[in-house]
Amino acid sequence: MKKLGDIYRTALITGGTSGLGLAFSKMLVGEGVKVVSVSRNPDLLPKVKGLTGVSLDLANMASVSDFVEGYLVEPGVPDLLVNNAGHGAFYEWGVFPENEIVRQIDVLLSAPIRLCRAFAPPMAERGSGGIVNVSSIAGMFPLPYMPLYNATKAGLSSFSTSLALEYKDVPFVTDFRLGDFRTNFNEAVKKESVLENDSRLGQAWSKIEKQLNSSPDPIVAARALRGVLRRRRGGIIYSGGFFQVRLAPLLFRILPSWVVYAFLRNRYKL
């Protein structure tokens, strides 16, 4: 079987220094693909041949535009774009910080859209390339007290579907809907300083942490991504635990919304 490096020479990944992004990067490099990983802290990347880190704050739209302009000149349009960067904020809505509202929208939605705007047209003109937008089943089954995360992931899914309609074959556009994975996401989430265990907020966060800590390793998502890239077909792909991959999408389609809300409120003690 051919390696991915025989199909894709280069890849650009956002948020590749840890968790899912690092798993994706290592998988691609192992398959012979040269990977450029953009993040705020590229020095955290392991020293791996074929993996290059570039500093970029995806919340700064001016910096994103400057980066894109330079990248199109050198090294040029990548064979693969993976919009993976994640950022979470966990607050009651009444005290949700204004700066976190802006940052969530910029990192999780605006930046991926701008990168797709920069690279999709030249991929189509060249006749080859693929885009993978990493979204979440949180767009269907929202996480409590994380409204901007849920909304932007749902928006990215919708955007991916629209793009896939416009670009039928090249570039292929994949909405990679992930469930929970065991990463440092819960440690990096911005949240209220005091979470009392007996409060609704504290109980909900405790449940979210338990979900993450008992979830599959990111290598599972990396293997699923490898399968997507081998097929070179767009569409919606799920990856995660059995419930999140097999049952959740089905239940979302067949259950009335009030049942979904009741399930979520009971699950998170709301």
N, C-alpha and C positions, 0 to 999 in steps of 0.2 A: 504494500500500500504506500502511495506517495506521501511524503511529509508535507505539512502545510507550507514549508519553505519553497516547495516546488510550485505553489500556487500564488503565494503572497511573499514578495521580497521584503516589504516594509510595513510596519504598523505603527500607528500613533494611539496611545492609550492615555486617558486622563485618570489621575488619582491612582497611580500604580505603585506607591511606596509600601503599601501594606494590604492585608486582607484580600479581598477579591481581586483588586487590581494587580497586586503582586503575583497572585496565583495565575492570573491570565498572562501576565508578562513572562513568567517563568515557563509556562506551557508553550507559548509562542516561540520564545528563544530556543527551547528544547526541540522545537519542530523546524528550526532553521530560519526563523523570521527575525529580521533586525527590528528591534522595538525601541521607540522613543517614548518615554514616560514623562508626562508633564504633571507637576505638583508644586506645592509651596515649599516642600522640603526634599528636593531630589537627592540630597546627601544621604538620606536614609536608605536609599536603594542599595541592595547588595552588589558587590562587584562581580558582575556576571558578563561574560563575553557576549556581545550582541545587544546588550541592554544599556541604553543611554538615558540619563536623567536631565530634564530641562526645568528650570524654575519658572512657574507661572501661577499667578493667583487668578483662579477662574471667576472670582467675584468682582474682578476689575475688568470691565468690558473694554476699556481703552487698551489695557495690556493684552487682552485676548485678540483684539483687532490687529495690534502691532505684531503679535506672535504669528498670526495667520499670514499676514503680508510677507513676513520674512520666510516663513516655512514654505510658502508657495514658490519662492525663488530657490531656496536651498534648505532641505534636500528635495523639495518638490512634493507633489500630491502623493500621499501614501496609498498603498494597495488596500489597507484596512484601517478604518477608524473605529475605535471602541470608546464610546462616551460612558465612562464608568464612575467618575468621581462622585463621592457621596458626602453628605453633610446633614446631620440631624440636630434638631432643637426641640426640647421637651419642656413645655411651659403651659400653665393655664392660660387660656386665650386672653383673659383680662389683663395679664401682665406680660404677654408675649412681647419680647423686645423688638422695637422697630428695626434695629440693625439686623436682627436675625431674620425678620420677614424678608428684607431686601436680599440678604446673603443667600438664603435658601432658594429664592427664585432665580438669582443670578447663577449660582453654582449648579443647581440641579436642572434648570430649564433653559435659561437664556444662553449660557455658554455652550451646551450641546447644540442648540439651534444654530448658533453662529458658526460653530465648527462644521455642521452639516451644510450650512449655506456656502461656506468657503470651499468644501471639498467634493460635495455631491455633483455639481455641474461639471467640473473637470474630469471626474471619474467617468461620468456618462460620455463625455466627449472622447475620452481615451478608449472607452469600450471595456473597462475592467475596474473592479473595486467593490468593496463592501463596507457597510456601516452597521455597527451593532450598538444600539442604545440600551443601556442597562436600566431597566425600570424596576417595578416591584409589584407584588400582589397587594401591597398596601393601597394601591389605586382602587382595588376592589373591596378589600377588607381593611379599612383604615386603622392605624395605630392611634390610640387615644393620646391627646395632648401633643400631637405632632401634625397639626393640620397642614402646614406648609409642605412638609415632606410628602404627605399623602397626595396633596393637590398637584405638586410639581411632577411626581412620578406618574400620576394619572395623565397629566398634560403631556409628558414625554411619550407615553404610550400612544395617545391620540395623534401627536405630531408624527410619530414613526409610521403609523397606519396611513396617514395622509401622504407622507413621503413615498411610501411603498406603492401607493396608487399611481403617483406621478412617474416614478422610476420603476417600471415593471420588471426589468431584468438587471440593468446596470445603472447605478450600483444596486445590489440587493440591500434591502433595509430590514433589519431584524429587531423586533421589540423583544428583548431578552428579559422576561418577567421573572424576577427572583423572589424566592421566599427567604426565610431566615437562614443565615450562615454564621458559623462560629468565628467571628472576627473581633477586632477591637472597636467596632462601631459603638457599642454601648459605653465604652470608656471615653470615646471622643465626642459623644453627644453633649451639646450645651443644654444645661437644665437648671431649674431653680436650685438655689444653694441648699435649701432645707427641704428634705423629703421625709415627712413623718410616716413611719411604717403603717400607722393606723388610719392615715388619710386616704382619700380616693386617689390622689396623685401618687402617693407612695406605694399603694397597693398595685396600681396600674404599672408603675415602673418596675416593681419587683417581678411582676408577671412577664414583662417584656424581657428583662434580664434572664429569667429562667428559660424563656423561649430561645434566646440567642445562645446561651451556654449549652443547651441540649441539641443544638442544630447541627447539620452536616458540616464537614470541613470544606473550606473554599475549593479544594481540589475537585470536589464533585461538580461545582459550577464550571471550573476550567475544562473538565472533560466534556461537559455538555456543550460548552462553547466550541471546543474542537470539532464536535460532530456538526454543529451549525456551519462552521467554516468549511468543512469538507463538502457539504452539500451545496454550498453557495446559493442558498435560497432564502428569501426574506420571509416575513411573517411573524407570528407570535410563538415564542418558545418559552416554556416554563422550566425552572430548575429549583430544586430544594428538597425538603422532606416529602414523604409519600402524600400526606394530607394536602400540602400546599401545591404539589404538582398535579396530583390525580383528582382529588376530591374538591378542593376549593374552587377551581374554575367551573366545575359542573354545578356545584351548589349555588354559586353566584348567578348562574344562568337560570336555574329552575326555582329558586326560593324567592318568595316575596320579600321586599326590602325590610318590612317590619320584623321578619324572622331573623334576617341578617343582623339588624340592630340589636335585637334581643340577645342573640348569641354573643355578640361582641361585648355588650354591657355585662353579661353574666361572666364572660371569660376574664374581663379586666376589673371586675368588682366595681362597676360604675353605677 
